[in-house]
Amino acid sequence: MAISNQKKEQIAEVVIKILYSRFESFPQDASGNRNAPFHEAFLNAFSDKFDEKVTDIPFFISMSSWLHGLNTTMGQTFFESVAHILSDGDKREFTSGAGRAGVLQITSQQKKAASDIITKLSNSEATPNLDNSNSLLFVPDTPPFTNAIDFSADVFLETNDEIIAIELKSVKPNSGEMRGEKQKILEGKAALYRHYPGKDIKFYIGFPFDPTTDPNDPTSYDKVRFTASIINMDKYFDHREVLLASELWDYLSGDTFTMEQILSIINSIATPTFMADFAFLCDNSNRNIDKQRYRQLLEKWHLASELEVLDNQEAILEKIGTNKRLQKVYYKSMFYSNKSYNKERALTLMRLL
């Protein structure tokens, strides 16, 4: 089943804002790269490998920095935001500090069980087994108690009968990171089991795509090959704890072909004409000057709320009449100054009907 128009619009909002910021920061030249001389000195060693593929080294350095920024934005903003949209979840931090859920407690027995599991996995005395570890962690609530280590869930979901936590990770985690992630998940599950009694506790580690798969089939995955490519992944994680590529996105949406639809939304917006199209939509007069193109862009960019306003603008204007405040709302740009979509404007206008 297709992602709903409402969720497509929300995903499109994230895509538009990221694209705009990346277009604004795209390197036009390398004049601002202060460290280019040092980088160029090192890159001389690879000049034969560049061949004709790279002709402007300073620009290549600036482009590498820009791409690093895009990678950071994808990891810290895009994947997490889309995961929340699809799943109706949020981020939850079980740590001390303002706005956080606070450190949770576990029993000393749970603490010891988590430590023993990690020790045996580290020493290769055991292999990861989800059922076995759960049986050691999900035990009667008996004192004494102690603080669990700080942990967070990039995606946190709660229903009447279960708690689902997902930690989203880079597809190229740092060496040695898997042991720490496993420790956090073990104590996190134990803490959630105590904090939400009677609910089924699931804690996953999720990866947004599989870099080891065929580029011509970007939504496919091979979990055996992927986990083997990460240092100590198979040493610490049962494959049932791992959500990878389309498996992750389908799990979040509760449907199928979700990753394909996400990529389709990005591809429909991320074109070389993006900035020109953005400027066109920002100009209110274009709603009437070239209504057909305006409509086509709204459809292409999945801005369903704005399309609804366009289709009902005559009736809306009639309702507005001489009301100066509502006139200002109608003629306001559909984008805020920070380039995020002003959906409240569309909702205000549609409530008039």
WOKAJO-V986125 format. One record per pair of residues at least 12 apart in sequence whose ideal C-beta (glycine too) atoms are under 8 Angstrom apart, sorted by the first residue. I is the first residue (numbers start at 1). J is the second residue. If there is no record, write none. Layout:
I;J / I;J
This chain:
1;255 / 1;256 / 2;261 / 3;86 / 3;253 / 3;255 / 3;258 / 3;261 / 3;262 / 5;302 / 5;304 / 6;304 / 7;85 / 7;86 / 8;261 / 8;265 / 8;302 / 8;304 / 9;302 / 9;303 / 9;304 / 9;305 / 9;341 / 9;343 / 10;85 / 11;82 / 11;85 / 11;262 / 11;265 / 11;302 / 12;265 / 12;269 / 12;301 / 12;302 / 12;303 / 12;341 / 13;340 / 13;341 / 13;343 / 14;77 / 14;78 / 14;81 / 14;82 / 14;85 / 15;78 / 15;265 / 15;266 / 15;269 / 15;270 / 16;269 / 16;278 / 16;301 / 16;339 / 16;340 / 16;341 / 17;338 / 17;339 / 17;340 / 17;341 / 18;73 / 18;74 / 18;77 / 18;78 / 19;269 / 19;270 / 19;274 / 20;274 / 20;275 / 20;278 / 20;339 / 21;73 / 21;339 / 22;66 / 22;69 / 22;70 / 22;73 / 23;274 / 23;275 / 25;66 / 25;69 / 26;66 / 27;59 / 27;62 / 27;63 / 27;65 / 27;66 / 29;58 / 29;59 / 29;62 / 30;56 / 30;58 / 30;59 / 30;61 / 30;62 / 32;62 / 33;58 / 33;61 / 33;62 / 33;65 / 35;61 / 36;57 / 36;58 / 36;61 / 36;62 / 39;57 / 39;61 / 40;57 / 40;58 / 40;61 / 43;57 / 43;60 / 43;61 / 75;168 / 75;170 / 79;168 / 79;208 / 80;154 / 80;155 / 80;168 / 82;262 / 83;154 / 83;155 / 83;166 / 83;168 / 83;206 / 83;252 / 84;155 / 86;249 / 86;252 / 86;253 / 86;258 / 87;155 / 87;157 / 87;252 / 87;253 / 87;254 / 88;157 / 89;155 / 89;156 / 89;157 / 89;164 / 89;252 / 90;155 / 90;156 / 91;152 / 91;153 / 91;154 / 91;155 / 91;156 / 92;152 / 92;153 / 92;156 / 92;165 / 93;150 / 93;152 / 94;148 / 94;150 / 94;151 / 94;152 / 94;153 / 94;188 / 94;191 / 95;150 / 95;151 / 95;152 / 96;150 / 103;147 / 103;148 / 103;150 / 104;147 / 104;148 / 104;191 / 104;192 / 104;194 / 104;195 / 105;145 / 105;146 / 105;147 / 105;148 / 105;191 / 105;194 / 106;145 / 106;146 / 106;147 / 106;148 / 106;187 / 106;190 / 106;191 / 106;194 / 107;139 / 107;141 / 107;142 / 107;143 / 107;144 / 107;145 / 107;146 / 107;190 / 107;194 / 108;143 / 108;144 / 108;145 / 108;146 / 109;139 / 109;142 / 110;137 / 110;139 / 110;187 / 110;190 / 110;193 / 110;194 / 111;146 / 111;148 / 111;187 / 111;190 / 113;136 / 113;137 / 113;139 / 113;186 / 113;190 / 114;137 / 114;183 / 114;186 / 114;187 / 114;190 / 116;136 / 117;133 / 117;136 / 117;186 / 118;179 / 118;182 / 118;183 / 118;186 / 118;236 / 121;182 / 121;235 / 121;236 / 122;179 / 122;235 / 124;235 / 128;182 / 128;234 / 128;235 / 128;236 / 128;237 / 128;238 / 128;241 / 129;238 / 130;238 / 130;240 / 130;241 / 133;186 / 133;238 / 134;189 / 137;186 / 137;189 / 137;190 / 137;193 / 138;189 / 138;190 / 138;193 / 138;201 / 141;194 / 141;197 / 148;187 / 148;188 / 148;190 / 148;191 / 149;183 / 149;184 / 149;187 / 151;184 / 151;185 / 151;187 / 151;188 / 151;191 / 152;167 / 153;165 / 153;166 / 153;167 / 153;188 / 153;203 / 154;166 / 154;167 / 154;168 / 154;206 / 155;168 / 155;206 / 155;252 / 158;196 / 158;199 / 161;198 / 161;199 / 161;200 / 162;199 / 162;200 / 162;201 / 162;202 / 163;192 / 163;196 / 163;199 / 163;200 / 163;201 / 163;202 / 164;202 / 164;203 / 164;204 / 165;188 / 165;189 / 165;192 / 165;201 / 165;202 / 165;203 / 165;204 / 166;203 / 166;204 / 166;205 / 166;206 / 166;243 / 166;248 / 166;252 / 167;181 / 167;184 / 167;185 / 167;203 / 167;204 / 167;205 / 167;206 / 168;206 / 168;207 / 168;208 / 169;181 / 169;205 / 169;206 / 169;207 / 170;207 / 171;207 / 171;208 / 171;209 / 171;210 / 171;211 / 171;226 / 172;211 / 172;230 / 173;230 / 175;231 / 176;231 / 176;232 / 178;230 / 178;231 / 178;232 / 178;233 / 178;235 / 178;236 / 178;237 / 179;232 / 179;236 / 181;205 / 181;236 / 182;236 / 182;237 / 185;203 / 185;205 / 185;241 / 188;203 / 189;201 / 189;203 / 203;241 / 204;241 / 204;242 / 204;243 / 204;251 / 205;237 / 205;241 / 205;242 / 205;243 / 206;242 / 206;243 / 206;244 / 206;248 / 207;226 / 207;242 / 207;243 / 207;244 / 207;245 / 207;248 / 208;245 / 208;248 / 208;249 / 209;221 / 209;245 / 209;259 / 210;222 / 210;223 / 210;226 / 210;244 / 210;245 / 211;226 / 212;225 / 212;226 / 212;229 / 213;226 / 213;245 / 218;259 / 218;263 / 219;245 / 219;246 / 219;259 / 219;260 / 219;263 / 220;245 / 220;246 / 221;244 / 221;245 / 221;246 / 221;247 / 223;239 / 223;242 / 223;244 / 223;247 / 224;239 / 226;244 / 227;239 / 227;242 / 245;259 / 246;258 / 246;259 / 246;260 / 249;262 / 265;302 / 268;300 / 268;301 / 268;302 / 269;300 / 269;301 / 269;302 / 277;297 / 277;301 / 278;335 / 278;339 / 280;293 / 280;294 / 280;297 / 281;294 / 281;297 / 281;298 / 281;301 / 281;334 / 281;335 / 282;333 / 282;334 / 282;335 / 284;331 / 284;332 / 284;333 / 287;310 / 287;313 / 291;310 / 294;310 / 295;307 / 295;310 / 298;310 / 303;334 / 303;341 / 305;343 / 305;346 / 305;347 / 305;350 / 306;334 / 306;341 / 306;346 / 308;346 / 308;350 / 309;346 / 309;349 / 309;350 / 312;350 / 312;353 / 315;353 / 316;330 / 316;349 / 316;350 / 316;352 / 316;353 / 317;330 / 319;352 / 319;353 / 320;352 / 326;348 / 326;349 / 326;352 / 329;345 / 329;348 / 329;349 / 330;349 / 332;345 / 334;346
